[in-house]
Amino acid sequence: MPSMPPTLIAVVGPVEPPLLAAWVRHYRWLGVERFLIAFHFPDHVPDLRRHELQAAARELDITPTGTSSGPWHEHTNTRLREALRHRAGPGWHLLADADEFQQYPAPLAEVIAQADKSGHRVVGGLMLDRVAANGRMTGWRAEGGLDLAYPLGGHLTHRLLHGDPRKIVLARHGVSVASGNHRTSGHRPDADRICAVHHFKWRSGILEDLRRRVQHFTSGTWQEHTPAVRDEAGRLLAHVGRHGGVINISDPRFAFRRVSLARMPFGWAAEARSIFTTWRPYAHTGQE
């Protein structure tokens, strides 16, 4: 008997409405039918942006389960996500931020059926950071699409930011997932079936967001459990400061190349398995 499509669980911040629309279309194309999302807006977000996003959700035939505002503490996303998962109930939950477009090596229904057959209660993904061809944090036009605006994909998150690039993209109800959807205790994904998580974070406005994050976490206005998130933001800001305000796409560490949401990156299975199984938390050496 085929499994029910997963419920998509997401906490959505103040993204641009065209990104929300593209994100919903992408997951509907994958086969998702049920979206459980909650909006959270930090205090600096103007009312107009909030109303635009809420209107965009209605136009997409999605009714958010709730809208909150205030500081974006490190625990905020996890608390809201867990409330959504509780509401979703039994079955598979697809976990994705609004700038994450998951790409699977097989149809989603087959991925879930294979996980069920093999006894895996989670499915893993690996972040593939998408950037503009010149490395600038630019805007994009909805009619052109994200692939056209950000054609390069590479490994910026762990090779520059020293962040955890691993993601739990699908989890059974009742499986506890850590903050940021990076890992879970007691359940290991199949390392030979890792999905690509196209990460469209590096858009216009992100540098201001990162500076704000560093400021609020440093001052204690936003609460953090560890300095990891603040440190990652600081590394990106320091990098672009050294490279004229852009990401150095020619750095071979990042392995930037042209990719697309239309097809899996060449050699992805072996590449993802290697990174997924060998990644370890960063040990500071004083170098980038």
C-alpha positions in Angstrom: 0.0 0.0 0.0 1.6 3.3 -1.0 2.5 5.7 1.7 0.7 9.0 2.2 2.6 12.0 0.9 4.7 13.7 3.6 3.4 16.8 5.4 5.8 19.7 4.8 6.8 21.4 8.1 8.4 24.9 7.9 8.9 28.0 10.0 9.0 30.9 7.5 10.7 34.2 8.2 10.5 37.5 6.2 11.4 36.1 2.8 10.2 37.8 -0.4 6.8 36.6 -1.6 8.1 35.3 -5.0 10.5 33.0 -3.1 7.6 31.6 -1.0 5.6 31.0 -4.3 8.5 29.3 -6.0 9.1 27.2 -2.9 5.5 26.0 -2.7 5.4 25.2 -6.4 8.6 23.2 -6.1 7.3 21.0 -3.3 3.9 20.6 -4.9 5.8 19.4 -8.0 7.5 16.8 -5.8 4.1 15.6 -4.6 3.6 17.4 -1.3 -0.1 18.1 -0.7 -0.2 19.3 2.9 1.7 22.3 4.1 1.9 23.2 7.8 3.8 26.5 8.1 4.1 29.2 10.7 5.4 32.7 10.1 7.8 34.3 12.6 8.8 38.0 12.1 11.6 39.7 14.1 10.7 43.2 15.3 12.6 45.0 12.5 10.3 43.6 9.8 7.8 46.2 8.7 4.0 45.5 8.7 3.9 45.8 4.9 6.2 42.8 4.5 4.2 40.8 7.0 0.9 41.5 5.2 2.5 40.8 1.8 3.7 37.4 2.9 0.4 36.5 4.5 -1.5 37.5 1.4 1.0 35.5 -0.7 0.2 32.4 1.4 -3.5 32.9 0.9 -3.0 33.1 -2.9 -1.1 29.9 -2.7 -4.1 28.3 -0.9 -2.1 27.9 2.3 -3.4 28.9 5.7 -0.5 29.4 8.2 -1.1 27.7 11.5 0.1 30.8 13.3 2.1 34.1 13.0 4.4 35.3 15.8 6.8 38.1 16.2 9.7 39.1 18.4 13.3 38.1 18.9 14.6 35.2 16.8 16.2 33.3 19.6 18.2 30.2 18.7 15.4 28.0 20.2 12.5 29.9 18.4 12.6 27.9 15.2 12.7 24.6 17.1 9.8 25.4 19.4 7.6 26.5 16.5 8.7 23.5 14.4 7.8 21.0 17.1 4.4 22.5 17.5 3.8 22.0 13.8 5.1 18.4 13.9 2.7 17.7 16.8 -0.1 19.1 14.8 0.9 17.1 11.7 0.4 13.8 13.5 1.5 10.3 12.2 3.3 9.7 9.0 6.4 11.3 7.3 7.3 14.9 7.9 9.3 16.8 5.3 11.4 19.5 6.9 12.6 22.4 4.8 13.4 26.1 5.4 11.9 28.5 2.9 15.3 28.9 1.1 15.8 25.1 0.8 14.7 23.3 -2.3 15.2 19.6 -1.9 16.1 17.5 -4.9 15.8 13.7 -4.7 17.5 10.9 -6.7 14.1 9.3 -7.2 10.4 10.3 -7.0 9.5 11.3 -3.5 7.0 8.4 -3.1 9.8 6.0 -4.1 12.3 7.6 -1.6 9.8 7.1 1.2 8.8 3.6 0.2 12.5 2.6 0.1 13.1 4.1 3.6 10.1 2.2 4.9 11.3 -1.0 3.3 14.8 -0.7 4.7 13.6 0.3 8.2 15.1 3.9 8.1 13.0 6.4 10.0 14.9 9.4 8.6 16.2 10.5 5.2 19.2 12.7 4.9 20.2 15.6 2.7 23.3 17.7 2.1 23.3 21.4 1.5 24.4 22.7 -1.9 24.8 26.4 -1.6 23.5 28.3 -4.7 25.2 31.6 -5.7 25.1 34.1 -8.6 27.6 33.6 -11.4 29.7 36.5 -10.2 29.5 35.7 -6.5 27.4 38.7 -5.6 24.4 38.6 -3.3 21.9 39.8 -5.9 18.2 39.9 -6.3 16.3 37.7 -8.7 13.3 38.0 -11.1 10.5 35.5 -10.6 10.0 35.1 -14.4 13.6 34.1 -14.8 13.6 31.7 -11.9 16.2 30.8 -9.2 18.3 28.5 -11.5 19.0 31.4 -13.8 19.8 33.9 -11.0 21.9 31.5 -9.0 23.4 29.0 -11.4 26.4 27.9 -9.3 26.2 25.3 -6.6 29.0 24.5 -4.1 30.0 23.6 -0.6 30.1 27.0 1.1 28.4 26.1 4.4 31.0 23.6 5.7 34.1 24.7 3.8 33.8 28.4 4.6 31.3 28.8 7.4 32.3 25.5 9.1 28.7 24.8 9.7 27.0 21.4 9.6 25.9 20.8 5.9 23.9 17.7 6.8 20.2 17.9 7.0 17.4 15.6 8.0 14.9 16.2 5.2 12.4 13.5 6.0 11.5 12.1 9.5 8.8 9.8 10.8 6.4 11.3 13.4 7.9 10.8 16.8 11.6 11.0 15.7 13.2 13.9 17.5 15.2 16.2 15.2 17.9 18.6 16.5 17.9 22.4 16.0 18.4 23.4 12.4 17.2 19.9 11.2 20.9 18.8 11.0 20.7 15.5 12.9 18.8 13.2 15.1 19.7 11.0 18.0 19.5 7.3 17.4 18.6 7.3 13.7 21.1 7.4 10.8 20.1 8.2 7.3 21.1 5.9 4.4 24.3 7.5 3.3 23.9 6.1 -0.2 20.6 7.9 -0.7 21.4 11.5 0.2 19.2 14.3 -1.4 20.6 17.6 -2.6 19.3 20.6 -0.6 19.7 23.5 -2.9 20.3 26.4 -0.5 19.2 29.8 -1.9 20.3 31.8 1.1 22.9 34.0 -0.6 20.4 36.6 -2.1 20.0 40.3 -1.9 19.7 41.5 1.8 21.5 38.5 3.4 24.5 40.6 4.4 22.3 43.0 6.4 20.6 40.0 8.0 23.9 38.4 9.0 25.1 41.7 10.5 21.9 42.0 12.5 22.2 38.4 13.7 25.8 39.0 14.9 24.7 42.2 16.7 21.7 40.7 18.4 23.4 37.4 19.5 26.5 39.4 20.7 24.4 41.8 22.8 22.1 39.0 24.1 19.0 40.5 22.6 18.6 37.2 20.8 19.5 34.2 23.0 21.9 31.5 21.8 22.9 28.1 23.2 26.3 28.2 21.5 28.1 30.8 19.5 28.1 28.6 16.4 25.4 30.5 14.4 27.0 33.9 15.2 30.5 32.5 14.3 29.2 31.2 10.9 27.7 34.6 10.1 31.0 36.3 11.1 33.0 34.0 8.8 30.8 34.9 5.8 31.0 38.6 6.5 34.8 38.4 6.9 35.1 36.5 3.7 33.2 39.0 1.6 35.0 41.8 3.3 38.3 40.4 1.9 36.8 39.8 -1.5 35.2 43.1 -2.4 31.7 42.2 -1.1 31.4 39.0 -3.1 31.8 35.3 -2.5 35.1 34.0 -4.1 33.6 31.5 -6.5 37.0 30.6 -7.9 38.2 29.2 -4.6 38.6 25.4 -5.3 37.6 24.5 -1.8 34.0 25.4 -2.5 33.8 23.3 -5.7 31.3 25.7 -7.4 29.9 24.5 -10.7 26.7 24.9 -12.7 23.8 23.0 -11.3 20.1 22.9 -11.8 16.9 21.9 -10.0 16.0 20.0 -13.1 18.6 17.3 -12.6 20.8 15.9 -9.9 24.4 17.2 -9.9 26.8 14.9 -11.8 28.4 12.4 -9.4 26.2 13.5 -6.5 25.7 10.1 -4.8 29.4 9.6 -4.2 30.2 13.3 -3.5 27.4 13.5 -0.9 28.2 10.2 0.7 31.8 11.3 1.2 30.9 14.6 2.9 28.0 13.2 4.8 30.0 10.4 6.4 33.3 12.3 7.1 32.0 15.7 8.3 33.0 16.5 11.9 32.5 19.7 13.9 35.0 22.4 13.1 38.1 22.7 15.3 39.2 26.4 15.3 42.7 26.9 13.9 42.7 30.7 13.5 42.5 30.3 9.7 39.5 30.7 7.3 
